[in-house]
Amino acid sequence: MKKLSTGLTFFIAIFLLSKETIAQFKVTGQYRPRFEYRDGFYQPADSLTQGVGFVDQRTRLNFGYNNDSYEFYLSLQDIRVWGNTSQLNRSDGYSSVHQAWARVKLNQKWGLKLGRQEIILDDHRIFGNVDWATQARSHDAAMIMYSDSTFQAKLSVAYNAAGPSVFNQYYGVAKSYKSFQFLWLHKDFGESLDASFLFLNNGIQVATGTDAAGNVIHWKDNYSQTAGTRLTFKSDMIDARLNFYYQFGTAPDAANSQINALNINPEIAFKATKKLKFVLGYEYLSGQSQTDTTRAYTDVNHAFNPFYGTNHKFNGHMDYFYVGNHINNVGLQDAYLKIQYKTKKFNVGVDGHYFMSAADVLDVEEQTKTGNIQAMDPGLGIEFDLYGGFKIVDAVSMKLGLSYMANTETMIAVKGSGQTSEPSYWGWAMVIIKPTLFDSATKK
């Protein structure tokens, strides 16, 4: 930590003393404490459990340097819950490097970006920075980028290892991938219509054998592919969007299951006024049936995986689906209506979701009683999200929200816990401070 502090001090001093007028050096920060009260967040509430309140906090210090030839960016991050460190603490493991990358400007249109970086594509569905989560998401990757006035292209490659080694070793880092490659293309067709295309080749290592001590000694790399498009149309009163993604290839399991999965999301937004907007949409993410036990069906994985997206942005704010859960499950149908009002100083919105399973949920109680295999009602529940935010002063704002979920017996069966008689709700309030500590562009 002393070496890091000394290095940062030296780095800042060099640029503060610099007389360059072409290059730009900028130091920014972020302080973001968030209070939450959870009683049915992430999973249905139960009479045997009690709600919990806590304060989650993120602090960032960002350094950026940009000139005609290259760009450098470093983001240091500290995340903690108030009280999880002793008052007499000397050190802890809550600080890390969130981003550390460099971009070489090959010419005005082409660039090469290397290092730990956030990756955001389109509406965050497959790749997003998950900024809502205190830790957020970043990747170690290389990316070739092209951009002109109407067309963008990104070709990215990632190849991960747990550390330097002499021989090949199993990659066992939790919730990560061994490698990926993706190609993303985006084209603007005038001011109203634009389209994107994504092809992702995603590789995950699967353990196939262990020694007597339980160490993985045999493994394989299973690759799946995701291909799809996002189309958007904009006019003075109507915004229409359509996502369509198809997944195939080999699932990350020892049986080498083949994947056949689908995601489709049409959405239309109507601008009643410059400040008031109504959004109507439906999303379908295919899932694995619990009632079809035929070999031809079970040998195939039908559950769509949104991988590295900002899933908190989709399917309700209470994170019942695809936020570290619901993967390889019965899928989801989400019919939603959103009402949003926004001005320069504040915004407020309310979202309503009706959730259904995309595949059959087995009625275990019926099977136990009669031996019959039948599906439960597909309805999972109804969620309401009320949220808003306002500016306090320059660089300081506040956001807050309240959510409620009415669960069904089918939801309880899918989640494996909870009671329909217990209300599930979640409330939060967050202050965001984003200071600009130094900017050479405004230096006198």
MARLOSE-871544 format. One record per residue: x, y, z of N, C-alpha, C in turn. Coordinates in steps of 0.2 Angstrom, whole numbers. Layout:
! MARLOSE-871544
   n_X   n_Y   n_Z  ca_X  ca_Y  ca_Z   c_X   c_Y   c_Z
     X     Y     Z     X     Y     Z     X     Y     Z
...
This chain:
! MARLOSE-871544
   n_X   n_Y   n_Z  ca_X  ca_Y  ca_Z   c_X   c_Y   c_Z
     4    -6     0     0     0     0     4     6     0
    10     6     4    15    12     4    17    13    -3
    19     8    -7    22     8   -14    16    11   -18
    10     9   -17     5    11   -22     4    19   -20
     4    21   -14     3    28   -12     8    32   -15
    14    30   -14    20    34   -17    20    34   -24
    18    29   -28    17    29   -35    12    34   -37
     6    34   -34     1    38   -36     3    46   -35
     6    47   -29     8    54   -27    13    56   -33
    18    52   -35    22    54   -40    19    55   -47
    14    51   -48    10    51   -54     7    58   -55
     3    60   -49    -1    66   -49     4    72   -49
    10    72   -46    14    77   -46    17    79   -53
    19    74   -56    21    75   -63    16    79   -67
    10    77   -67     5    80   -71     3    87   -69
     3    88   -62     1    94   -60     7    99   -62
    13    97   -62    18   102   -64    19   102   -72
    15    98   -75    16    98   -83    14   104   -86
    17   107   -91    15   113   -95    12   111  -101
    10   105  -103     8   102  -109     1   106  -110
    -1   108  -116    -7   110  -118   -11   105  -122
    -8   101  -125   -11    96  -130   -14    90  -125
   -10    88  -121   -12    82  -117   -17    84  -111
   -21    80  -109   -26    81  -104   -25    76   -98
   -25    79   -92   -25    74   -86   -30    76   -82
   -34    71   -79   -40    72   -76   -40    67   -70
   -42    70   -64   -43    66   -58   -50    67   -56
   -54    62   -55   -61    62   -53   -62    57   -47
   -67    58   -43   -69    53   -38   -76    51   -38
   -78    46   -34   -85    45   -32   -85    42   -25
   -90    44   -22   -92    42   -15   -99    40   -15
  -101    34   -14  -108    32   -15  -110    27    -9
  -113    30    -4  -116    25     2  -123    24     0
  -125    18     1  -132    16     0  -135    12     6
  -140    15     8  -144    11    14  -149     7    10
  -150     0    13  -155    -4    10  -158    -8    16
  -165    -9    15  -169   -13    20  -172   -18    16
  -170   -25    17  -172   -30    13  -176   -35    17
  -182   -37    15  -187   -42    18  -190   -45    12
  -187   -49     8  -190   -52     2  -186   -50    -4
  -181   -47    -3  -176   -45    -9  -173   -51   -11
  -172   -52   -18  -168   -58   -21  -172   -65   -20
  -176   -66   -15  -180   -72   -14  -186   -70   -10
  -191   -74   -10  -197   -73    -6  -196   -73     1
  -200   -68     5  -199   -68    12  -202   -74    15
  -200   -75    21  -202   -81    25  -204   -79    32
  -209   -82    35  -211   -80    42  -205   -82    47
  -201   -86    45  -195   -88    50  -189   -84    49
  -189   -79    45  -184   -74    44  -186   -67    45
  -181   -63    47  -183   -56    48  -179   -51    43
  -182   -46    42  -179   -41    37  -172   -38    40
  -168   -36    35  -161   -33    38  -160   -26    34
  -157   -22    38  -155   -16    35  -147   -15    36
  -144   -12    31  -137   -11    31  -135    -5    26
  -129    -3    27  -126     3    22  -120     0    18
  -121     0    12  -116    -3     7  -113     3     4
  -106     3     4  -102     9     2   -97     8    -4
   -97    12    -8   -91    12   -14   -88    19   -14
   -81    19   -14   -77    24   -15   -72    23   -21
   -72    28   -25   -67    27   -31   -63    34   -32
   -57    32   -34   -52    38   -36   -50    36   -43
   -51    40   -48   -50    39   -55   -45    44   -58
   -40    41   -62   -35    45   -65   -35    44   -73
   -36    49   -76   -36    48   -84   -31    53   -87
   -27    50   -92   -22    54   -96   -24    53  -103
   -24    58  -107   -26    58  -114   -22    62  -118
   -19    60  -124   -16    64  -128   -17    62  -135
   -14    64  -140   -15    63  -147   -14    55  -149
    -9    52  -145    -7    46  -147   -10    40  -143
   -11    41  -137   -14    36  -132   -18    39  -127
   -21    34  -123   -25    36  -117   -24    31  -112
   -24    33  -106   -22    29  -100   -27    31   -95
   -30    25   -91   -35    26   -86   -34    21   -81
   -35    24   -75   -34    20   -69   -40    21   -64
   -43    16   -61   -49    17   -57   -47    13   -51
   -46    16   -45   -45    12   -38   -52    12   -35
   -53     7   -32   -60     6   -29   -60     3   -22
   -64     5   -17   -64     2   -11   -72     1   -10
   -74    -5    -8   -81    -7    -6   -81   -10     1
   -86    -8     4   -87   -11    11   -94    -9    13
   -96   -13    18  -102   -12    22  -100    -9    29
  -104    -4    30  -102     0    37  -102    -5    43
   -97    -6    46   -96   -10    52   -93   -17    50
   -91   -18    44   -88   -25    43   -80   -25    44
   -78   -19    46   -71   -18    48   -70   -16    55
   -65   -18    59   -65   -16    66   -63    -9    66
   -65    -6    72   -63     1    73   -56     2    73
   -52    -3    76   -45    -2    77   -41    -6    71
   -44    -6    65   -42    -9    59   -35    -7    57
   -30   -11    55   -24    -9    52   -24   -10    44
   -28   -15    42   -28   -16    35   -34   -21    34
   -36   -21    27   -42   -26    25   -41   -27    18
   -46   -31    16   -45   -33     9   -51   -31     4
   -53   -24     6   -59   -22     2   -57   -17    -3
   -51   -15    -4   -48   -11    -9   -46   -15   -15
   -47   -12   -21   -44   -16   -27   -44   -11   -33
   -41   -13   -39   -41   -10   -45   -47   -12   -49
   -52    -7   -50   -58    -8   -54   -56    -8   -62
   -52    -3   -64   -50    -3   -71   -43    -1   -71
   -39    -3   -76   -33    -1   -77   -31    -3   -84
   -32     2   -89   -31     0   -96   -28     6  -100
   -25     4  -106   -22     9  -110   -25     8  -117
   -26    14  -121   -29    14  -127   -24    17  -132
   -22    14  -137   -17    16  -142   -21    19  -148
   -21    25  -150   -24    28  -155   -20    27  -162
   -22    21  -165   -18    20  -172   -19    25  -177
   -25    28  -177   -27    34  -181   -33    37  -179
   -36    41  -183   -42    44  -181   -48    39  -180
   -48    34  -183   -54    29  -183   -52    22  -179
   -46    20  -179   -44    14  -176   -41    15  -170
   -42    10  -165   -39    10  -158   -38     3  -156
   -33     3  -151   -32    -4  -148   -32    -2  -140
   -37    -6  -137   -38    -5  -129   -36   -11  -126
   -31   -11  -121   -29   -16  -117   -29   -16  -110
   -31   -21  -106   -31   -21   -99   -38   -22   -96
   -38   -21   -89   -45   -22   -86   -49   -16   -87
   -55   -17   -90   -60   -12   -92   -67   -14   -92
   -71    -9   -91   -78   -11   -91   -80   -12   -99
   -85   -16  -100   -87   -17  -107   -95   -16  -107
   -97   -12  -111  -104   -10  -111  -106   -10  -119
  -111   -15  -120  -113   -15  -127  -121   -14  -127
  -123    -9  -132  -130    -8  -132  -134    -6  -126
  -139   -10  -124  -143    -9  -118  -141   -13  -112
  -134   -15  -112  -132   -19  -106  -134   -26  -106
  -138   -29  -111  -141   -35  -110  -136   -41  -109
  -131   -41  -114  -126   -46  -114  -120   -44  -110
  -118   -38  -112  -112   -35  -108  -114   -28  -105
  -112   -28   -99  -114   -21   -95  -109   -21   -89
  -108   -15   -87  -104   -13   -81  -107   -15   -74
  -113   -16   -74  -117   -18   -68  -115   -13   -62
  -116    -6   -64  -114    -1   -60  -118    -1   -53
  -125    -3   -54  -129    -4   -48  -125    -7   -42
  -122   -13   -44  -119   -17   -39  -113   -13   -36
  -112   -13   -30  -106   -10   -27   -99   -11   -30
   -98   -18   -31   -92   -20   -34   -91   -18   -41
   -97   -18   -45   -97   -17   -52   -94   -23   -56
   -93   -22   -62   -90   -28   -66   -85   -25   -71
   -79   -28   -72   -74   -26   -77   -71   -33   -79
   -68   -32   -85   -65   -38   -88   -57   -37   -90
   -53   -42   -90   -46   -42   -92   -47   -44  -100
   -46   -39  -104   -47   -40  -111   -43   -36  -116
   -42   -38  -122   -40   -34  -127   -45   -32  -132
   -45   -26  -135   -51   -24  -139   -48   -20  -145
   -50   -22  -151   -49   -17  -157   -55   -14  -159
   -55    -7  -159   -61    -3  -160   -60     1  -167
   -66     2  -170   -66     6  -176   -72    11  -175
   -72    17  -177   -77    21  -176   -77    27  -181
   -83    28  -185   -83    34  -189   -90    37  -188
   -92    42  -192   -98    45  -190  -105    41  -190
  -105    35  -194  -111    31  -194  -110    24  -192
  -104    22  -191  -102    15  -190   -97    14  -184
   -98     8  -180   -94     7  -175   -93    -1  -175
   -87    -3  -173   -85   -10  -173   -80   -11  -167
   -82   -17  -164   -77   -19  -158   -76   -26  -159
   -70   -28  -159   -67   -35  -159   -63   -36  -152
   -66   -41  -148   -63   -41  -141   -61   -48  -140
   -55   -49  -136   -53   -56  -134   -51   -56  -127
   -52   -61  -123   -50   -62  -116   -48   -69  -115
   -42   -70  -112   -40   -76  -110   -37   -76  -103
   -40   -80   -99   -39   -79   -91   -35   -85   -89
   -31   -83   -83   -27   -88   -79   -27   -86   -72
   -27   -91   -68   -27   -89   -60   -21   -86   -58
   -15   -87   -62    -9   -84   -60    -4   -87   -64
     2   -84   -64     8   -87   -68    10   -94   -66
    11   -98   -70    13  -105   -69    18  -108   -74
    21  -114   -72    25  -117   -76    22  -122   -81
    16  -125   -78    13  -130   -82     5  -128   -83
     2  -131   -87    -5  -129   -88    -9  -131   -82
   -14  -127   -79   -17  -128   -73   -25  -127   -74
   -29  -130   -70   -36  -129   -71   -38  -122   -68
   -42  -119   -72   -44  -112   -70   -50  -112   -66
   -50  -111   -60   -55  -112   -55   -58  -106   -52
   -56  -100   -55   -59   -94   -52   -67   -94   -52
   -70   -93   -47   -77   -93   -46   -80   -88   -51
   -86   -89   -54   -90   -85   -58   -86   -81   -63
   -82   -85   -66   -78   -82   -72   -78   -87   -78
   -75   -84   -83   -74   -88   -89   -67   -89   -90
   -65   -94   -94   -58   -95   -96   -56   -91  -102
   -61   -90  -107   -59   -85  -112   -66   -83  -116
   -66   -78  -119   -71   -76  -124   -68   -72  -130
   -72   -72  -135   -71   -68  -141   -77   -65  -143
   -78   -59  -145   -84   -56  -148   -83   -51  -153
   -88   -51  -157   -88   -46  -163   -94   -42  -162
   -94   -35  -161  -100   -31  -161   -99   -26  -166
  -105   -25  -170  -105   -20  -175  -112   -16  -174
  -111    -9  -176  -117    -5  -175  -117     0  -180
  -123     1  -183  -123     5  -189  -129    10  -188
  -128    16  -189  -134    21  -189  -136    23  -196
  -143    21  -197  -146    23  -203  -150    29  -203
  -147    35  -203  -150    41  -203  -151    43  -195
  -155    47  -194  -157    49  -187  -162    45  -183
  -166    41  -187  -171    37  -184  -170    30  -183
  -166    27  -187  -165    20  -186  -158    18  -185
  -156    13  -181  -150    10  -180  -150     3  -178
  -145    -1  -179  -145    -8  -178  -138   -10  -176
  -138   -15  -172  -132   -18  -169  -132   -26  -170
  -126   -29  -171  -125   -36  -172  -120   -38  -167
  -121   -44  -163  -116   -47  -158  -115   -54  -160
  -109   -56  -160  -107   -63  -160  -102   -64  -154
  -104   -69  -149  -100   -70  -144   -98   -77  -143
   -92   -79  -143   -90   -86  -142   -87   -86  -135
   -90   -90  -130   -89   -90  -123   -87   -96  -121
   -81   -97  -118   -78  -103  -116   -77  -103  -108
   -80  -109  -105   -79  -110   -98   -76  -117   -97
   -71  -117   -92   -68  -124   -91   -73  -128   -86
   -73  -134   -88   -77  -139   -84   -72  -144   -81
   -73  -146   -74   -69  -151   -71   -71  -158   -73
   -67  -162   -75   -69  -169   -77   -66  -175   -73
   -61  -173   -69   -58  -178   -64   -54  -175   -59
   -54  -178   -53   -50  -175   -47   -45  -181   -45
   -40  -179   -41   -36  -184   -37   -39  -185   -30
   -35  -189   -27   -38  -192   -20   -39  -186   -15
   -35  -180   -16   -36  -174   -12   -42  -170   -14
   -45  -171   -20   -50  -167   -22   -48  -162   -27
   -41  -162   -29   -39  -157   -34   -41  -159   -41
   -43  -154   -45   -44  -155   -52   -38  -157   -56
   -38  -162   -59   -32  -164   -63   -34  -165   -70
   -41  -166   -72   -43  -166   -79   -49  -161   -80
   -49  -158   -85   -54  -153   -87   -54  -152   -95
   -59  -149   -97   -60  -147  -104   -63  -140  -104
   -63  -137  -110   -65  -131  -112   -72  -131  -116
   -77  -129  -113   -84  -130  -117   -85  -123  -119
   -87  -122  -126   -88  -116  -129   -96  -115  -131
   -99  -110  -129  -106  -108  -132  -105  -102  -136
  -110  -101  -140  -111   -96  -145  -117   -92  -144
  -117   -85  -144  -123   -81  -144  -122   -76  -150
  -128   -76  -154  -128   -72  -159  -135   -68  -159
  -135   -62  -161  -141   -58  -161  -140   -51  -163
  -146   -48  -163  -146   -41  -165  -151   -36  -160
  -149   -30  -161  -153   -25  -157  -155   -20  -162
  -162   -19  -163  -164   -13  -168  -168    -8  -164
  -167    -2  -166  -170     4  -162  -172     9  -168
  -178    11  -166  -181    17  -170  -184    22  -166
  -182    28  -168  -183    34  -164  -187    39  -168
  -192    42  -165  -196    48  -168  -197    53  -163
  -201    58  -164  -202    63  -159  -207    61  -154
  -211    56  -155  -216    53  -150  -215    46  -148
  -212    42  -153  -211    35  -152  -204    33  -152
  -202    28  -147  -196    25  -147  -198    17  -147
  -195    14  -152  -196     6  -153  -190     3  -153
  -190    -3  -149  -183    -7  -149  -185   -14  -149
  -180   -18  -152  -181   -25  -152  -174   -29  -151
  -174   -33  -146  -168   -37  -145  -170   -44  -147
  -165   -48  -151  -166   -55  -152  -159   -58  -152
  -159   -63  -148  -152   -67  -147  -154   -74  -147
  -149   -78  -150  -150   -85  -150  -143   -88  -148
  -144   -93  -143  -138   -97  -140  -138  -104  -143
  -132  -106  -144  -131  -113  -146  -124  -115  -144
  -121  -121  -146  -115  -123  -144  -115  -128  -138
  -110  -128  -134  -110  -133  -129  -110  -130  -122
  -114  -133  -117  -115  -130  -111  -109  -132  -106
  -108  -128  -101  -103  -129   -96  -104  -135   -91
  -105  -141   -94  -107  -146   -89  -103  -153   -92
  -102  -158   -88   -98  -163   -89  -101  -168   -95
  -108  -167   -95  -112  -171  -100  -111  -168  -107
  -108  -162  -108  -108  -159  -115  -115  -158  -118
  -119  -155  -114  -126  -154  -116  -126  -149  -122
  -130  -149  -127  -130  -144  -132  -135  -139  -130
  -134  -133  -132  -138  -127  -130  -143  -125  -136
  -149  -124  -134  -154  -121  -139  -158  -117  -135
  -156  -110  -135  -160  -105  -131  -161   -99  -135
  -166   -95  -132  -168   -89  -136  -170   -83  -131
  -168   -77  -133  -171   -71  -129  -173   -66  -134
  -179   -64  -133  -183   -59  -137  -186   -54  -133
  -185   -47  -135  -187   -42  -131  -190   -36  -135
  -196   -36  -137  -199   -30  -140  -201   -25  -135
  -200   -18  -137  -202   -13  -132  -204    -7  -136
  -209    -3  -133  -211     3  -137  -212     8  -131
  -209    14  -132  -210    20  -128  -213    25  -131
  -219    28  -128  -223    34  -130  -221    40  -126
  -219    45  -129  -218    51  -126  -224    56  -126
  -227    56  -120  -233    60  -120  -232    67  -120
  -226    69  -116  -224    76  -117  -216    75  -116
  -213    81  -116  -205    81  -116  -203    78  -109
  -207    78  -104  -205    75   -98  -209    69   -96
  -214    67   -99  -218    61   -97  -217    56  -102
  -216    49  -100  -215    44  -105  -218    38  -102
  -221    34  -107  -224    27  -105  -220    22  -109
  -218    17  -106  -215    11  -109  -218     5  -108
  -220     1  -114  -223    -5  -114  -219   -10  -117
  -218   -16  -113  -213   -21  -116  -214   -28  -114
  -211   -33  -117  -212   -40  -115  -205   -43  -117
  -202   -47  -112  -196   -51  -113  -197   -58  -112
  -194   -62  -116  -195   -69  -116  -188   -72  -116
  -186   -76  -110  -180   -79  -110  -181   -87  -109
  -180   -91  -114  -181   -98  -114  -178  -101  -108
  -182  -107  -106  -180  -110  -100  -180  -118  -101
  -178  -122   -95  -178  -129   -96  -184  -132   -92
  -188  -135   -96  -194  -138   -93  -193  -143   -87
  -197  -143   -82  -196  -148   -77  -201  -154   -77
  -205  -154   -83  -210  -160   -84  -208  -164   -89
  -204  -162   -94  -202  -166  -100  -196  -169   -98
  -197  -176   -97  -191  -180   -95  -188  -185  -100
  -190  -183  -107  -188  -187  -112  -180  -186  -113
  -177  -191  -115  -170  -190  -116  -168  -185  -122
  -172  -185  -127  -171  -180  -132  -171  -173  -130
  -176  -172  -125  -176  -165  -122  -171  -164  -117
  -170  -168  -112  -165  -167  -106  -158  -167  -109
  -156  -169  -114  -149  -169  -117  -148  -162  -120
  -153  -158  -120  -152  -151  -123  -153  -146  -117
  -149  -141  -117  -150  -135  -112  -154  -130  -116
  -160  -128  -114  -165  -124  -117  -165  -117  -113
  -161  -116  -108  -161  -110  -104  -156  -105  -106
  -159   -99  -108  -155   -93  -110  -151   -90  -104
  -145   -88  -106  -140   -85  -101  -138   -79  -103
  -140   -73  -100  -138   -66  -102  -131   -65  -100
  -127   -69   -97  -120   -69   -96  -118   -63   -92
  -115   -58   -95  -111   -52   -92  -115   -46   -92
  -122   -46   -93  -126   -40   -93  -127   -37   -86
  -130   -31   -87  -132   -27   -81  -139   -30   -79
  -140   -36   -76  -146   -39   -75  -151   -35   -71
  -148   -31   -66  -152   -27   -62  -157   -22   -66
  -155   -20   -72  -158   -16   -76  -165   -19   -79
  -165   -26   -79  -170   -29   -82  -174   -33   -77
  -181   -35   -79  -185   -40   -75  -186   -38   -67
  -187   -32   -66  -188   -29   -59  -182   -28   -55
  -183   -23   -51  -177   -21   -47  -176   -25   -41
  -180   -30   -39  -179   -34   -33  -174   -40   -35
  -172   -41   -41  -166   -45   -43  -168   -53   -42
  -174   -55   -43  -176   -62   -43  -174   -66   -48
  -172   -62   -54  -170   -66   -60  -163   -64   -63
  -159   -69   -64  -152   -68   -67  -147   -63   -64
  -148   -61   -58  -143   -58   -54  -140   -63   -50
  -136   -67   -52  -132   -72   -48  -137   -78   -47
  -143   -78   -50  -148   -83   -49  -152   -85   -55
  -156   -90   -55  -161   -92   -60  -157   -94   -67
  -151   -95   -67  -147   -98   -73  -149  -105   -73
  -150  -108   -79  -152  -115   -81  -158  -117   -77
  -163  -112   -76  -169  -113   -73  -175  -113   -78
  -181  -112   -76  -187  -113   -81  -188  -107   -85
  -183  -102   -85  -184   -96   -90  -189   -91   -87
  -190   -86   -91  -194   -81   -89  -198   -77   -94
  -204   -75   -93  -208   -71   -97  -210   -65   -93
  -208   -59   -95  -209   -53   -91  -213   -48   -95
  -219   -47   -94  -223   -41   -97  -223   -35   -92
  -221   -29   -95  -220   -24   -90  -223   -17   -93
  -225   -13   -89  -227    -6   -90  -223    -1   -86
  -220     4   -89  -216     9   -85  -219    16   -86
  -219    20   -81  -221    27   -82  -216    31   -79
  -213    35   -83  -207    39   -81  -208    47   -82
  -206    51   -77  -207    58   -77  -200    61   -75
  -197    65   -80  -190    67   -79  -190    75   -81
  -187    79   -76  -185    85   -78  -177    86   -77
  -175    92   -77  -167    93   -76  -165    92   -69
  -170    93   -64  -168    93   -57  -170    86   -54
  -175    83   -56  -177    77   -53  -181    72   -58
  -181    66   -56  -185    61   -60  -189    56   -55
  -194    54   -57  -198    49   -53  -201    44   -58
  -202    38   -56  -204    32   -60  -208    27   -57
  -212    23   -60  -215    17   -57  -216    12   -62
  -213     6   -61  -213     0   -65  -218    -5   -62
  -222    -8   -67  -226   -14   -65  -224   -20   -69
  -222   -26   -66  -220   -32   -70  -225   -38   -68
  -227   -41   -73  -230   -48   -72  -226   -53   -75
  -224   -58   -70  -219   -63   -72  -222   -70   -73
  -220   -73   -78  -222   -80   -79  -216   -84   -81
  -216   -91   -79  -211   -95   -81  -211   -96   -89
  -206   -97   -92  -206   -99   -99  -206  -106  -101
  -205  -110   -96  -205  -117   -97  -209  -120   -91
  -211  -126   -91  -215  -129   -86  -212  -130   -79
  -215  -128   -74  -213  -129   -67  -217  -135   -64
  -213  -140   -62  -216  -147   -59  -220  -146   -53
  -226  -148   -53  -230  -148   -47  -228  -154   -42
  -223  -153   -38  -220  -158   -34  -225  -161   -29
  -230  -157   -26  -235  -159   -22  -239  -164   -25
  -241  -163   -31  -246  -167   -35  -242  -174   -37
  -236  -173   -38  -232  -179   -40  -231  -184   -34
  -230  -181   -28  -230  -184   -22  -236  -188   -20
  -242  -185   -21  -248  -188   -19  -250  -193   -24
  -250  -192   -31  -253  -196   -36  -248  -199   -40
  -242  -197   -40  -237  -199   -45  -237  -196   -52
  -242  -192   -53  -243  -189   -59  -238  -183   -60
  -236  -182   -66  -231  -177   -68  -236  -171   -72
  -236  -166   -68  -240  -160   -71  -237  -154   -69
  -239  -149   -73  -236  -142   -72  -240  -138   -68
  -237  -133   -64  -240  -128   -60  -242  -122   -65
  -246  -118   -62  -248  -112   -66  -242  -108   -67
  -241  -106   -73  -235  -102   -75  -234   -95   -71
  -239   -93   -69  -238   -86   -65  -233   -86   -59
  -228   -82   -59  -224   -81   -54  -225   -76   -49
  -228   -70   -51  -229   -65   -47  -230   -58   -50
  -231   -53   -46  -232   -46   -49  -227   -42   -45
  -223   -38   -48  -218   -33   -44  -220   -26   -46
  -220   -22   -41  -220   -14   -42  -214   -11   -40
  -211    -7   -44  -205    -3   -42  -206     4   -42
  -206     8   -37  -206    15   -36  -199    18   -35
  -197    23   -39  -190    25   -38  -190    33   -41
  -185    36   -39  -184    43   -40  -177    46   -39
  -176    52   -40  -169    55   -39  -170    62   -40
  -165    66   -37  -165    73   -38  -158    75   -36
  -156    81   -39  -149    84   -38  -150    88   -32
  -145    88   -28  -144    91   -21  -140    98   -23
  -134    97   -25  -130   103   -27  -126   100   -33
  -121   104   -36  -117   102   -41  -113    96   -39
  -113    90   -43  -109    84   -42  -112    80   -36
  -118    82   -33  -121    78   -28  -128    77   -29
  -130    71   -29  -137    69   -31  -139    63   -26
  -146    62   -26  -148    57   -21  -153    53   -26
  -153    46   -24  -158    42   -28  -161    37   -22
  -167    35   -23  -171    31   -18  -176    27   -22
  -178    22   -18  -183    17   -21  -187    13   -16
  -193    10   -18  -196     6   -14  -200     1   -19
  -199    -6   -18  -201   -11   -22  -205   -16   -18
  -210   -19   -21  -215   -24   -18  -216   -30   -23
  -215   -36   -20  -217   -42   -25  -222   -46   -21
  -227   -48   -25  -233   -52   -23  -231   -59   -26
  -228   -64   -22  -226   -70   -25  -232   -75   -25
  -231   -80   -30  -236   -85   -31  -233   -92   -28
  -237   -97   -28  -235  -104   -26  -230  -106   -31
  -230  -104   -37  -226  -106   -42  -219  -103   -41
  -219   -97   -39  -212   -93   -37  -209   -97   -31
  -213   -99   -26  -210  -102   -20  -207  -109   -22
  -210  -112   -27  -208  -118   -29  -201  -118   -33
  -201  -112   -37  -195  -111   -41  -189  -109   -37
  -190  -105   -32  -185  -102   -28  -183  -107   -22
  -188  -111   -20  -187  -116   -15  -187  -114    -8
  -190  -108    -7  -191  -105     0  -196   -99    -1
  -198   -97     5  -203   -92     6  -210   -94     7
  -215   -89     8  -222   -90     9  -226   -85     5
  -231   -87     2  -235   -82    -1  -239   -77     3
  -240   -79    10  -243   -75    15  -239   -70    17
  -232   -70    16  -227   -65    19  -226   -60    13
  -227   -53    15  -226   -48    10  -218   -48     8
  -216   -47     2  -209   -46     0  -208   -39    -2
  -204   -35     1  -202   -29    -1  -195   -27     0
  -193   -21    -2  -186   -19    -2  -186   -11    -3
  -182    -8     1  -182     0     1  -175     2     1
  -173     7    -2  -166     9    -2  -165    17    -4
  -160    20    -1  -158    27    -2  -151    28    -3
  -149    31    -8  -142    32   -10  -140    39   -12
  -134    41    -9  -131    47   -11  -125    46   -15
  -125    50   -20  -119    50   -25  -116    56   -26
  -109    56   -24  -105    62   -25   -99    61   -30
   -99    65   -35   -94    64   -40   -90    70   -41
   -85    71   -37   -81    77   -38   -76    76   -44
   -74    82   -47   -69    83   -51   -63    86   -47
   -58    82   -46   -53    85   -41   -47    89   -45
   -46    87   -51   -42    91   -55   -43    89   -63
   -43    95   -67   -44    94   -74   -39    99   -77
   -34    96   -81   -29   101   -84   -32   105   -90
   -38   103   -92   -41   107   -97   -44   113   -95
   -45   114   -88   -47   120   -85   -42   124   -82
   -36   121   -82   -30   124   -78   -28   130   -81
   -27   135   -77   -25   142   -79   -18   143   -79
